[in-house]
Amino acid sequence: MSTSTGDTPVATIRNPRRWRMLAFLGIAQLMLVIDVTVVALALPQIGTDLDLSRASLTWVVSIYALVFGGLMLLGGKAADVVGSRRVVLAGLAVFTIASLVTGFATDAVTLLAGRALQGLGAAAMSPAALAVIARTFDGAELAKALGVWSALGGAGAALGVLLGGLLTSGPGWSWVFWINVPIGVLLFIALWRTIPSMPGSGGRLDWLGAALVTGSTASVITGLVSAGDAGWLSFAALLPILAGAVGYSLFAWRQRVARNPLLEIGMLTRPPVVAGLGLIFVATALMIGIFFLGSFIFQRVHGFSALDTGLVFIPVALGTIAGAQIGGRAGPRIGVRTVAVIGLLVSALGMAAAAGIPSMTVLVIAMSVAALGIGMVFVSASTSMFTAIAPHEAGVGSGALSTMHEFGAATGVSAVSSVAAAALVDDAFAAYDLGFWFAAVVAAASGLVALVLVPGRKRAATA
């Protein structure tokens, strides 16, 4: 594996414990992903116990996504500058301590502060962990490792729903956060022992650039989240999105004039990088759309409990895992573009079946098929990205990929909730179908776009 001089310890001797390290990093990432959805089923009990308003409950979910998404580019750059190992361990420590504090919350301020700190730890750990993988594996091994990593997105969302139902119905909502503490401590020890020394490239962080990209990302995500309630053309949605667009323009200017830029703008001109960012955005939006629509259908239309809904989503999680593994193994043989196009078309087929056949059994099978296709797209996105960036760019590349993941999640919820607005008011099953039809069209159209824009094997190799 070829690396920059700053990565000599990794390049000289292949880490013999790399697969064990991948397992530990995967569990850590799974914990971060689960924390996005595990809280959802605990919100009613949290609101009752702490006497929170509807707005406060909304921010319990949103503030984690805002901080997580807004700071990931900075976390990725920090991994490049000071070393991936240090940032992974620091982020995990912050996340674990924040989970302990959040579980003890007795008021809205403490609860939201704890969730924000969880997002800070996650924003540091997630891109740095992905950078460790990109700097440890190469070739076919990298494709397999990214397949494992990509499977965690959909699986974590489904397991979060199940775990949230179990903990909320059992020991109480505080354990939704406290369960992270023993797991976090054990993972810290394991990762301390298995991640090799990974010195950073040195230099300074562009704090002004970090502030601009963080504020812009938070502003856009706020607008996307608001669009689900207020509508896409509402003042509450358009103003933050417009402010974010202005902020990104200033960020681009800053990166061109800064002595130590946070992001090399030239990276965004590489076709495989752009393809990877686009694919992760679409895949995440589709996956979140499945969980959003499915949760409402099973609980409001079919009368399932939160725990029953979590159990129903297990096949969906397994579909995502299977798709990611298929994509990881097939990618080196048939190319990223072919895997991505097949995955998007399979997803479109599953979404269409979910919308067109009024059967609960068919709905579960159809969502699982769609999840299989989405899993293939997830691994295609990561593989496309890491074929076109140097090892010393792995951290910031991971941060950009993770930021688009959060954008996709916020956009998916906003778009699907707007399309299926009638269903959310009167629980009309036919209105939910509109959401699935919309997702099917998006997946099919994205497949056609990917066929044209995602670089083929020769073009990607040249890039």
C-alpha positions in Angstrom: 0.0 0.0 0.0 1.5 3.3 -1.0 1.2 6.2 1.4 2.7 9.6 2.1 5.7 9.9 4.3 3.5 10.8 7.2 1.9 7.4 7.0 5.2 5.3 7.1 4.2 3.2 10.1 1.1 2.0 8.2 2.8 1.5 4.8 5.9 -0.3 6.0 4.3 -3.3 7.6 0.7 -4.3 7.0 -1.1 -4.3 10.3 -1.6 -8.0 11.2 -4.6 -7.0 13.4 -6.3 -5.0 10.7 -9.5 -7.1 10.5 -9.9 -7.1 14.3 -9.4 -3.4 14.2 -12.0 -3.1 11.5 -14.5 -5.0 13.7 -13.9 -2.6 16.6 -14.2 0.4 14.4 -17.4 -1.0 12.9 -19.0 -1.5 16.3 -18.0 2.1 17.2 -19.6 3.4 13.9 -22.7 1.3 14.6 -23.0 2.9 18.0 -23.0 6.4 16.3 -25.5 5.4 13.7 -27.8 3.7 16.2 -27.9 6.9 18.3 -29.6 8.7 15.4 -32.7 6.5 15.5 -32.6 4.9 19.0 -33.8 8.2 20.6 -36.9 8.4 18.3 -38.9 5.8 20.2 -37.9 7.2 23.6 -39.1 10.7 22.8 -42.7 10.3 24.2 -41.4 9.1 27.6 -38.6 11.7 27.7 -41.2 14.4 27.0 -43.4 13.2 29.8 -40.7 12.8 32.4 -38.9 16.1 31.7 -42.1 18.0 30.7 -40.6 19.1 27.4 -42.4 21.0 24.7 -42.8 19.6 21.1 -40.1 22.0 19.9 -37.7 20.8 22.6 -38.4 17.1 21.6 -37.7 17.9 18.0 -34.3 19.4 18.9 -33.4 16.3 20.9 -33.1 14.5 17.5 -32.1 17.5 15.3 -29.2 18.9 17.4 -27.3 15.6 17.2 -27.6 15.6 13.4 -26.7 19.3 13.2 -23.5 19.0 15.2 -22.6 15.6 13.7 -23.1 16.8 10.1 -21.7 20.3 10.6 -18.4 19.4 12.2 -17.5 16.2 10.3 -15.3 18.0 7.7 -13.3 19.6 10.5 -13.1 16.2 12.2 -11.8 14.7 9.0 -9.2 17.4 8.5 -8.1 17.1 12.1 -7.4 13.4 11.5 -5.2 14.3 8.5 -3.3 17.0 10.5 -2.8 15.4 14.0 -3.3 11.7 13.1 -6.3 9.5 12.7 -5.6 7.4 15.8 -5.7 10.3 18.1 -8.9 11.8 16.7 -10.7 8.4 16.8 -9.8 7.9 20.5 -10.6 11.5 21.4 -14.0 11.4 19.6 -14.9 8.1 21.2 -14.0 9.5 24.7 -16.2 12.6 24.2 -19.1 10.6 22.9 -19.0 8.2 25.8 -18.8 10.9 28.4 -21.6 12.9 26.7 -23.8 9.7 26.7 -23.3 9.4 30.5 -24.3 13.1 31.0 -27.3 12.9 28.7 -28.7 9.9 30.6 -28.7 11.9 33.9 -30.4 14.9 32.3 -33.3 16.3 34.4 -34.1 19.3 32.2 -34.1 20.4 28.5 -30.8 22.4 28.7 -28.8 19.4 30.0 -30.4 17.0 27.6 -29.7 19.2 24.6 -26.2 20.0 25.7 -25.5 16.3 26.1 -26.8 15.5 22.7 -24.7 18.3 21.2 -21.6 16.9 22.8 -22.5 13.4 21.5 -22.6 15.0 18.0 -19.2 16.6 18.6 -17.7 13.2 19.6 -19.3 11.5 16.6 -18.1 14.2 14.2 -14.5 13.6 15.3 -14.7 9.8 15.4 -16.6 8.8 12.3 -14.5 10.4 9.6 -11.3 9.6 11.4 -12.3 5.9 11.7 -13.1 5.8 8.0 -9.7 7.4 7.3 -8.0 4.7 9.4 -9.7 2.1 7.2 -8.7 3.9 4.0 -5.1 4.1 5.1 -4.9 0.5 6.3 -6.5 -1.5 3.5 -5.9 -1.3 -0.3 -7.1 -3.1 -3.4 -9.6 -5.9 -3.0 -9.2 -5.8 0.8 -10.3 -2.1 0.8 -13.4 -3.0 -1.2 -14.3 -5.7 1.3 -13.6 -3.4 4.3 -15.8 -0.7 2.8 -18.5 -3.3 2.2 -18.5 -4.0 6.0 -18.5 -0.3 6.8 -21.3 0.5 4.4 -23.5 -2.2 5.7 -23.6 -0.5 9.1 -25.6 2.5 7.9 -28.9 0.7 7.2 -28.3 -2.0 9.9 -27.7 0.7 12.5 -30.9 2.6 11.7 -32.9 -0.6 12.0 -31.2 -1.8 15.1 -31.7 1.6 16.6 -35.5 1.3 16.3 -35.4 -2.1 17.8 -33.0 -1.2 20.7 -35.0 2.0 21.4 -38.2 0.0 21.8 -36.5 -2.6 24.1 -34.8 0.0 26.4 -37.7 2.4 26.6 -40.2 -0.4 27.3 -37.7 -1.9 29.8 -35.3 0.0 32.1 -36.3 3.4 30.8 -35.2 6.1 28.4 -32.0 7.0 30.3 -30.6 3.6 29.2 -30.9 4.7 25.6 -27.8 6.8 26.4 -26.2 4.9 29.3 -25.8 1.7 27.2 -23.2 3.6 25.2 -21.0 4.0 28.3 -19.7 0.4 29.0 -19.5 -0.2 25.2 -17.6 3.0 24.7 -15.1 2.2 27.5 -14.4 -1.3 26.1 -14.1 0.0 22.6 -11.6 2.7 23.7 -9.4 0.0 25.2 -9.7 -2.2 22.2 -8.9 0.5 19.7 -6.1 1.8 21.8 -4.5 -1.6 21.4 -5.3 -2.3 17.7 -5.0 1.0 15.8 -1.3 1.5 14.9 0.5 4.8 15.1 -0.7 7.1 12.4 1.1 10.4 12.5 -0.6 13.3 10.9 0.8 15.4 8.1 1.2 18.4 10.4 0.2 22.0 9.7 -2.6 24.0 11.1 -6.3 23.8 11.0 -8.2 26.5 9.1 -10.5 27.6 11.9 -12.2 30.4 9.9 -12.9 27.8 7.1 -14.1 25.4 9.7 -16.5 28.0 11.1 -17.9 28.8 7.7 -18.4 25.2 6.6 -19.9 24.2 10.0 -22.3 27.1 10.1 -23.3 26.6 6.5 -23.9 22.9 6.9 -25.9 23.4 10.1 -27.9 26.2 8.3 -28.7 24.0 5.3 -29.7 21.0 7.5 -31.9 23.2 9.6 -33.7 24.4 6.5 -34.1 20.8 5.2 -35.4 19.6 8.6 -37.8 22.6 8.7 -39.1 21.9 5.2 -40.7 18.7 6.5 -43.0 20.6 8.8 -43.3 24.1 7.2 -43.1 23.1 3.5 -40.3 23.5 0.9 -41.3 27.0 -0.1 -41.7 28.3 3.4 -39.6 31.1 4.9 -38.4 28.7 7.7 -37.0 26.4 5.0 -35.7 28.8 2.3 -33.9 31.3 4.6 -31.6 28.8 6.3 -30.9 27.1 2.9 -30.1 30.4 1.3 -27.9 31.5 4.2 -26.1 28.1 3.9 -25.5 28.6 0.2 -24.0 32.1 0.8 -21.8 30.5 3.6 -20.6 27.8 1.2 -19.6 30.4 -1.3 -17.6 32.2 1.3 -16.0 28.9 2.3 -15.0 28.2 -1.3 -13.4 31.6 -1.4 -11.6 31.0 1.9 -10.2 27.7 0.7 -8.7 29.4 -2.4 -6.8 32.0 -0.3 -6.0 30.2 2.9 -2.4 29.1 3.6 -3.6 25.8 5.1 -7.0 25.2 3.5 -9.4 22.8 5.2 -10.3 21.3 1.8 -8.5 21.3 -1.5 -11.1 22.6 -3.9 -9.4 20.6 -6.6 -10.6 17.4 -4.9 -14.2 18.3 -5.8 -13.2 18.4 -9.5 -12.3 14.7 -9.6 -15.2 12.7 -11.2 -14.9 9.7 -8.8 -15.1 12.0 -5.8 -18.1 13.9 -7.1 -19.7 10.5 -8.0 -19.1 9.2 -4.5 -20.6 12.2 -2.8 -23.7 12.1 -5.1 -24.2 8.3 -4.5 -23.9 8.6 -0.7 -26.5 11.5 -0.7 -29.0 9.5 -2.8 -28.5 6.2 -0.9 -29.0 7.8 2.5 -32.0 9.8 1.4 -33.7 6.6 0.1 -32.8 4.6 3.2 -34.1 7.2 5.6 -37.3 7.4 3.4 -37.8 3.7 3.9 -37.6 3.9 7.7 -39.7 7.0 7.9 -42.6 5.6 5.8 -42.3 2.1 7.2 -42.4 3.3 10.8 -45.6 5.3 10.2 -47.3 2.5 8.2 -46.6 -0.2 10.7 -47.5 1.8 13.8 -50.4 4.0 12.5 -52.0 1.8 9.9 -51.4 -1.7 11.3 -51.3 -0.7 14.9 -47.8 -2.2 15.7 -46.0 -1.3 18.9 -42.6 0.4 18.8 -40.9 -2.9 19.6 -42.9 -4.8 17.0 -41.9 -2.2 14.4 -38.3 -2.6 15.3 -38.6 -6.4 14.8 -40.2 -5.9 11.4 -37.3 -3.9 10.3 -34.7 -6.7 10.9 -35.1 -8.1 7.4 -34.5 -4.6 6.0 -31.3 -4.3 8.0 -30.2 -7.8 6.7 -31.0 -6.6 3.2 -28.7 -3.6 3.6 -25.9 -5.8 5.0 -26.3 -8.3 2.1 -26.3 -5.6 -0.5 -23.2 -4.0 0.9 -21.4 -7.3 0.9 -22.5 -8.1 -2.7 -21.3 -4.6 -3.8 -18.0 -4.9 -2.0 -17.2 -8.3 -3.6 -18.5 -7.4 -7.1 -17.0 -3.9 -7.3 -13.4 -5.0 -8.1 -14.7 -7.3 -10.8 -17.4 -5.4 -12.6 -16.6 -1.8 -11.6 -18.2 0.8 -9.3 -20.5 2.2 -12.0 -22.1 -1.1 -12.7 -22.6 -1.9 -9.1 -24.1 1.5 -8.4 -26.5 1.4 -11.4 -27.7 -2.1 -10.5 -28.2 -1.1 -6.9 -30.3 1.9 -7.7 -32.5 0.0 -10.2 -33.0 -2.8 -7.6 -33.9 -0.2 -5.1 -36.4 1.4 -7.5 -38.0 -2.0 -8.1 -38.4 -2.6 -4.4 -39.9 0.8 -3.8 -42.4 0.4 -6.6 -43.5 -3.0 -5.3 -44.0 -1.4 -1.8 -46.2 1.3 -3.4 -48.1 -0.9 -5.8 -49.0 -4.0 -3.9 -51.3 -3.5 -0.8 -50.0 -6.3 1.4 -48.0 -6.1 4.6 -46.0 -9.2 3.8 -45.1 -7.8 0.4 -44.3 -4.4 2.0 -41.6 -6.0 4.2 -40.2 -8.0 1.4 -40.2 -5.0 -1.0 -38.5 -2.8 1.6 -35.9 -5.5 2.1 -35.2 -5.7 -1.6 -34.9 -1.9 -1.8 -32.5 -2.0 1.1 -30.4 -4.6 -0.7 -30.0 -2.2 -3.6 -29.2 0.7 -1.3 -26.5 -1.3 0.4 -24.8 -1.8 -3.0 -25.0 2.0 -3.6 -23.5 2.7 -0.1 -20.4 0.7 -0.8 -20.1 2.1 -4.4 -20.0 5.6 -3.0 -17.2 4.8 -0.5 -15.2 2.9 -3.1 -15.6 5.6 -5.7 -14.4 8.2 -3.3 -11.3 6.4 -2.0 -10.1 5.4 -5.5 -9.4 9.1 -6.2 -7.9 10.5 -3.1 -4.4 10.2 -1.7 -3.8 8.7 1.8 -3.0 12.1 3.3 -6.5 13.3 2.1 -8.3 10.3 3.6 -9.6 12.2 6.7 -11.0 15.2 4.9 -12.4 12.9 2.2 -14.1 10.8 4.8 -15.5 14.0 6.4 -16.9 15.2 3.1 -18.5 11.8 2.5 -20.0 11.7 6.0 -21.3 15.3 5.6 -23.2 14.3 2.4 -24.6 11.3 4.4 -26.2 13.7 6.9 -27.4 15.9 4.0 -29.1 12.9 2.4 -30.7 11.9 5.7 -32.2 15.4 6.2 -33.3 15.7 2.6 -34.8 12.3 2.6 -37.0 12.9 5.6 -38.1 16.4 4.3 -38.9 15.2 0.8 -40.8 12.1 1.8 -42.7 13.8 4.6 -43.8 16.5 2.2 -44.9 14.1 -0.5 -46.8 11.9 2.0 -48.2 14.9 4.0 -51.8 13.8 3.6 -50.9 10.4 5.1 -49.3 12.0 8.2 -52.5 13.9 8.8 -55.3 11.3 8.3 -53.2 8.0 8.0 -54.6 7.3 4.6 -52.6 4.3 3.3 -52.9 5.4 -0.3 -51.1 8.7 0.6 -48.2 6.7 2.0 -47.9 5.0 -1.4 -47.1 8.4 -2.9 -44.0 8.5 -0.8 -42.8 5.1 -2.1 -43.6 6.0 -5.7 -41.6 9.2 -5.3 -38.7 7.2 -3.9 -38.9 4.7 -6.7 -38.8 7.5 -9.3 -35.8 9.1 -7.6 -34.0 5.8 -7.4 -34.6 5.0 -11.1 -33.7 8.5 -12.3 -30.5 8.4 -10.2 -29.6 5.0 -11.8 -29.8 6.6 -15.2 -27.7 9.6 -14.1 -25.2 7.3 -12.5 -24.9 5.4 -15.8 -23.8 8.6 -17.5 -21.8 10.4 -14.8 -20.2 7.8 -12.6 -16.7 7.1 -14.1 -16.2 3.6 -15.7 -13.2 1.5 -14.6 -10.7 3.0 -17.1 -11.8 6.6 -16.5 -11.7 6.1 -12.7 -8.2 4.7 -13.0 -7.1 7.6 -15.0 -8.6 10.1 -12.5 
